[in-house]
Amino acid sequence: MGTIRTPREADLPETADVVVIGGGIVGVATAFWTSRAGLDTVLVEKQEGLGTQTTSASAECFRAQFTEPAMVALAKPSIEIFDNFADVIGVPGYDIHVRHRGYLFMTDDAEMLDDMQAAVARQHELGVTDSRFLEGAVVRERFPFVADDVVGATFRQNDGWLAAHELVQGFAKGSDAEFLLNTTVSDVLTDTDGVSGVETTRGTIATRAVVDAAGPFAGRVGKMVGVDLPLEPVRRQKVFVAASPEVIPQEAPFTVDLVNGAYWRPETGGALLGWVDPEEPVGEPVEIEALPADRYFPAVVLDKLTRLNPFFEEVTQGLKQTDVSTTAGQYVYTPDEQPLIGRLPEVPGLYVNCGYWAGVMLGPTAGRWTADLITGEMQPEDNPLRPTRFAEGDYEKGGSFLSGH
């Protein structure tokens, strides 16, 4: 079982086979798999808990409705891990509260229907054979809460959501790694052979393998060794609205308006809402505690959602300020909107596992890929998300609906 603690300089591990930087879902899953591979693994996290930053700001959802081969290759096995999580981590009865309520991408724009059908056909080619294109009448019959204007949708029942906190803690508990909290990495040390250790606020750990899984701060880790990673942190906000279960359809799927990018799903006590704002600028990495939420964001989201989910008009009636809670976090985008996974040839021993807007849904398998790359179970040339793909010109921008959901 993994050890989670705040170290003192006197009891800081002197050496490790692998040091993982970053204690979100991506880093913790990586530490789980490297430790399971028999590598002495230490994870370093500057916050006082695991999964308290980007992971905690997520919508906690997962889907396999992707049209990019690499994204499907990460998402499908991750969903299998979710469904068998207690067995995977070796903790009988451990529950991450998986809910297979589905993902519904819907539209009232008839010009989008051909692209939506093509997306489903592509998903089937990639092995996601249970996604479906639904005509408007079928959507309205199956999901009577939607507006009459809806003309089509894609849907996959086996998509859904879970409890991200329990997911992170479960990976930590089931691992053989050591998780060091309240410990900041100040430098990645190198010598003529590559990585030689990490310098932290608690002391130095000697190692020949470092994984940069620092989320929005991953670019800063790269700069410690003179590497510029193509990462763009972008603020994303979500809203919890407390509302009566008689008003919010509690059995609804994760529902997305493809025209304006607004989404919602049921949540205990109400609903979770959000919007992927295409005008949100790229920012500097910021701790969640210092990341402001827009006071007008709830009103904007509710307005956008109401057009295809008319029951939200009733939700807004009599809504009090205490019924609404807005939080913000940062997703990280790359030029093709897919993660960076693998070793950096410029610095032997330095691996990256970063660049996520979908860390919760992809992190479990991405952590395993990273461990396999370190141990040699996966060869770099077999890794479609290797960070060298941009220099090689071997990439194409993602075509899946709405990166950020």
C-alpha positions, 0 to 999 in steps of 0.5 A: 500500500502506498505511503502518503506523508509530508517528509522532513529533510531527515527522512527524505528518500535519498534515491528512487528508480523513478520520481514523478512530479505532480500529484493529480490523477495523471501523476498518481496513476503513473506512480501506481503503474511504475511501482507495480512494474517493480520500480522504486517510485517517489511522487512529489506534490507541492500541495498538501493533498493529492488531486487538489488542483486540476483534477478537483476542478474537472467535471469527473467524466469519461467517454470513448466518443473520440475520432482520434486513434490515440485518444480511443486507445487511451479512453477505452482501456481507462473505462475498463479500469474504472469498471474493475477498479477495486480488482485493479488496485487490489482493494476489495470493495473500493468504490469510485461511484461509476455512473454509466449515464452516457454522453449526449452530443446534440444539435439543432443545426441540421448542417452538423448532421453529416459530420456527426454521422461521420464521427460515429462511423469513425468511432466504429472503425476505431472499435467504439462500436456502441456509439450511436447517431440518433435522429431528432425524433429519437432524441426527443423520445428517449430524452424528453427534457430536450427542446423540440428544436433538436434535430440529431445527436450522438450517444454512447450509454457506456460513457459517464462519470465517477468520483475523481477524489476516490479515483486518485486516492484508490490509485495511491492506496493500491500502489507501492509508491511513496507520495511526498506532500508539501514538497516542491521541486525546484530543479531537475538535476542532470549530468553527462548521462542525463537526469541525475536527480531532483532538488526539492524544498526538502532536499535532493532525491537521486534518480535516473528517471523523472516523469513530468506530470505537473499539469499546468506547471509541466512547462516550468519543469521542462524549462528546468532542463532547457526544454520548451514544451508546447503547452497552453494552460487555459482557464475552465470554469464549472458551476454547481446549481442546487435545484430540486430533483423534480426539476433536474432530470436525475437520470439524464446523461452528460449533455452537450449543446454542440452549437454553443459548447455548453454542457450539464449533468445531474449531480447529487443535490442539483446539477453540474454546468459548464461551458467551453469558452472559445475566447478564453485566453491562454494564461500562465499556470496558476494554483486553483486557490489563486484562479478567479472565477467569473461572477457572471459565468453562471448566468451565461451558462444557464442562458446557453443551456436553456435553449436546448434544455428548456427545464433550466428556465424553471431552475433559474426562477427563484434561484438564490446566490447561495444555490450557486457555486462556481469554481475554476481550474486549468486545462492544458492544450497542445497543438493537436489537443492530445497529450504529450507522453514519453521520453524527451530525447534532449534529456535522457531519463526525462519523461513527460505525461502532460498536456491534458484537458481530459486527464481524469478520463485518459490518465489511468491508461496514460500512466500505464503507457508511461510505465511501459515506456520506462521499462521498455515494454513499449517502444518509443516508435510505437507511441503515437503521443510521443512528444517528438511528433510535432518536430517530426510533422507526424500529427494532426489536430483532433477532430472530436467534438469539443475538446474540454468535455 
